[in-house]
Structures are given as structure tokens and as C-alpha cells.
Amino acid sequence: MVLVKGPGLYPDIGKKVRDLLYKDYLADQKFTLTTNTEDGLVITSNGIKKGNVLLADINTQLKNKNITTDVKVDTTSKVMTTFTVDEPAPGVKAIISFVVPDQKSGKVELQYWHEYAGISTSLGMSAKPIVNFSGVAGNQKAAFGTEVSFDTATGSFTKYNTSLSITANDLIASLALNEKGDTISSSYYHAVNPLTAVGAEFTHRFSTNENVLTFGTQHYLDPRTSVKARLNSHGKASALIQHEWRPKSLVTISGEVDTRTVDHLAKVGLSVALKP
């Protein structure tokens, strides 16, 4: 699909700071192996150990012209199938997904990219579906968006959020009102130089009057090795190191410690992703 230089879709607002603060941190053991066949079939196997529970899934992906088919099977015998059609019309992506044996899981989604807008809408394939809509207006410098979900079975809105983002050179600031207006979050992302970035997020929950402040940073030691660290106002400190030992093959080691209860053991996570 041809990328359009516009504001993107609603999840793109604040994505850089979310990735900086939360992406790749884990407290479990995860292994991923991706292989490719001669006919273009991509097979990805995932295994993750959470405590004493071992979860696994196998995902196959096949591309044929502008149609991509994904089939995922997990250890609970659920089969998730997704068909993605790139550009059936200019700037449009169509997605159809369903999970077997869940008869109410079917969903149809349409995404539209424009130079000054991004729109996504989805509809559940059931008698009384949930309807989702999100829209963003703006450009690469400033964007305003909203997302809503409406349950036709109950005749009520189950979700409505709104966000604003401002980008200036190497700084991105965003403001979001989420969870039906119960939480407000502000965040910023600053690329200090090509190797180092810093970010922060402040969230206030009106129902409990709770505040959470999170700081984070990322630095590249070399083109294939990066380190990240974060600390929040609850006293939880986390750090990780990630190394790409060959293209798209990553090893990530992360840890988290609660500085307010130092008698507890630190949480350590390991992720290995191999793509021969």
C-alpha cells in the first residue's frame, strides 16, 4: 500500500511515546521463530511462558498480489483468520477477520488514508453488532482525533475517546481524554539526537483522583544495540537491552524492580526472535 503523508489513524496519536515507555518491556520468557517457504508462505511460531503457564501459537501468512491471508492457531484450539485487501480503492484498506469457534467474532473493517485525514470504521458480523469509528483530521504537524464504539444490542456507547497531537521538529506533545472522560493523559516525546530519545506521560483518573507519572529514555549503543529505562511515580523502575544480532533477529532482556518494596525479587523477562 502506498503510504500517504498525513495524520495517520487514531492509534498513531501518541504512538512514539507509548513505544518508548512500554514497547518490548516484559516479565515473561518469549520465543519467536519465523521461516519463509519458496512459494512466499511465512510461518511464525510463538511460545511464551507466564509463570507456570506455557502458551503457544502458530501463524501463517500468504500474500497474493494485494490480498494478504493470515491464519493463527493457538493452544486453546482457536483459529483466527484475517483477510487484508490493500487499496481496493485509492487510500483504502479492507480487513475481514473471524475466530473459530466464536460465531460472534466476525468483523469487517475499512481504513482510509488521506493527506489531511485518517478514518477507520468496523462492524461486527452479528445480528446486533458493535460499531466502531475513529477519525483523525490534520497533517504531520498537528492532528485531532476521536474514537467511539456503539453497542447496538444495548443502544449505548461503550467507548469514546479523543486526542490531540502537536509535532514540532524533534518534539511531539499529545493530550488525550480516555475511558469515557474518566482519565486524562498528557505526554511528550523528544528526540535529543539521532541516538537518544526521552519521553514522559502523566495520567490523572478522575474517579479515584489517582495520578501516575512515567519517565523513560532510549539510547542506541550502536546501530544494532539499544538500551531503554523507565521510572514511574509508583516507584517501579524498569530497564532493557535489545540486540539485533542479524537482520530482524532480536534478543531482548528486561527487568523491573519495585523500589518501594526492595525485599521482593526483581522481575526478569527474556525474548528471542529469530528470522533465518
N, C-alpha and C positions, 0 to 999 in steps of 0.2 A: 504494500500500500504506500502510495506517495505521501510523505509527511507534509503536513500543512503547518506553516509557521504561524500559529495562532495561540490563543489562551489555553488550548487543550481541553480535556474533560474535567469534571468536578474533582475526581480523586487526585488530579495533578496539582491542585492548590495546596501549598504547604508540603508537597511530597519530598522536597530536598531535605528539609529539616527533620521530617519523620524518618527518612532513611538514615540520616546522620545519627539520630538519637536512638533508634530502635532496630534498624535492619542488621541482621547477622548475629545479634546477641542471642544466646541460647544457653539453657542449663541442662540439655539432654545430649545424647550421642546420636549423630545422624550420619548415614552413609548414602551417597547417591552415585549411581553408575549409569552413564549414557552411552549407547552404542548406535551406530548407523549401519544400515544394510545397503547393498549396492543399488537396490531399487528405490532408495530415498526414505525408507521407513526408519524413524527414530524411536528407539526403545529406551525408556528411563525407568530404572528400578530405585525405589527409595525404601530405606529402613530407618526407623527411629526408635530409640529406647527411652521411655519415660518412666523412671523409677524401675519397677519390676515388670512393666508392660512393654511389649515389643509390637510395634505397628509397622506395616509394610504395604506398599502398593506398587503396581506396575503401570506405566503409562506408555501408550504407543501413539505416534503422530505420523500422519502421512499427508503430504502436500501434493495437490494435483491442480496445476495452473493457479487459480485464485481461491481455491477451496482447500481448507485445512481440516482434517478429521482427527480428533483426539479421543482416545478410549482409555479410561483409567479404571483399574480393578484393585480393590483394597482387601485387607484381611477380613473384613466383615461381609464379604461377598457382594458388595455394592459395585455396580458398574455405571460409571458416569461417561456419557458420550456428548461431545461438543462438536458442532459443525460451524466453522467460521468462513464467511464469504467476504473477501476483500474487494471493495469497490464494485458492487453490482451497479452502482451509480457513482459519479464523481464525489469523493469525500465521504462515502458511506461504507460502513461495515455492518454486516448482519451476522448474528450469533444465535444458534439454536442449541439448547442443552437440555438433557434429561438424565435422571438417575433411575436405574432399575434395581429394586422392585418398587420404588416410591412412585406411585401413579400421579401424585400431585407436584412432582418436582420439575416438570417441563416448563421451559421458559424461552421466550423469544425476545431478543434484544436488538435494537438498532442504534448505531452510533454515527454521528455526523460531525465532521471536522470542517471548519471554515476559518478564514483568515481572522475573523473577528468574533467567532462564536464556536462553542462546542456543546453538542446536545447528545444525551443518551436517554433512551426510554426502553423499558422492558415490561412484558406482560406475561403473567403465569398462565400456563395452558391447563386451566381448570374451569369448572362452572362458575366459581366466584373467586377470581384471581386477585392477587396483589399487583397493583400497578405502580411502577417506579418511574420517576422522571428526574433528570438533573440537567441543568443548563448553566453555561458559563458565557459571559459576554466580556469583551475587552480585547487586549492584544498581549504581546510579550512583556509589556511594561506594567500594565495594570489589568486586573481581572476581578469580576464579581460573579459569584455563582450561588446556586441554591439546589437542594435536592429534597424530594418529598416521596413518601410511599403511602399509598391509599389502599386499605383493605376493603374490597367490595363486599365481603361477607358480613362485616360489621358496620360498614359505612363510616369508617373513621380513619384518620391519618395515623399511621404507626411511626412515621418519621418525618421530621422536617428540620433541615439544617441550612445554614447559609455561611458563606465565607467571602473574604476579600483578600487580595494579594497585590503587593506593590513590589516591583523589581527595579533596582537602580544599580547599574554596573555590576559590582560583585556582592550586592546586598539584596536579600529577599525578606520582606516582612509580610506577615499574614495575620488575619484576625478571623476567628470562627465562632459561631453560635451553634451549639450542637445539642442533641438529646432533647428535642422539643423546647429549647431555650433554657434547659437546666444547667448547662455548662457553657462557659465562655473561655476560649483559648487564644492566646497571642503567641507568636513565635517569630524568630528571626534566624536567618542563615547568612553567614559572612564567609566568602572565600578570601582568606587573608592573602594567600598567594597560590600559585599552581599546585603546591604540595600540601597545604594546610587549610582546613576549614573549621569554623566554630559555629555553634548554634545553641539556642535556648528555647524553652517552651514554658509558658505559665498558664495553668488551668485553674479556674475557680468554679466550684459546684455550688449553685445557689441553694439547693435543697438541704445540704449538710454544712454549708459555709466552709467547705474544705478547700485549701489551696495546695497546689503541687507545682514546684519549680524544678525544672530539669536543665542541666547544662551538659554540653557534650562537645567533643572535638575529634577530628580525624587528621592523621598525618601520614604521608607516603614516605617510607624509608628509602624505597627505590621503586622503579616502575611496576614491580610485581608484589611488593610487600607494603601493607598498610597497617596502622595501629589506630584504635579508637578507644575513647574513655568517656564516661559519663557519671554524673552525680546528681541525685535529686534531693529535695528537701526532706524526705523521709530517712535520709542517711544511707541510702543504698548506692554503693559505688560499683561500677562495672568497667571492665576493660576487655579488649580482644586484640588479637593479631591474626591477620589473614595473609596467606602467601599463595600466589598463583605460580605453581612450580612448572606448569606447562599451560598453553592456551586453554582457557575455560576449565582447568582442573585446579580446584581450590582446597586448601586446608585452613580451617578456622578453629582457633582455640579461644574460648572466652571464659570469663569468671565474674562472679558477683559476690559481694560481701556486704552484710548489714552492719554498718559501723556503730549502730546503737546497741547491738547485741553481739559483741565480739566473741562470745562463748559459742556461738553457732558456727558450724562449718561453712566454708565458702562453697558456693555452687559453681561447678565447673562443667562447661559444655565443649563438645568436640564435633566438628562437622568436616567430612571428607567428601568432596565432589569430584568424580573422575570422568573425563571425557576423552577416550583414546583417540 
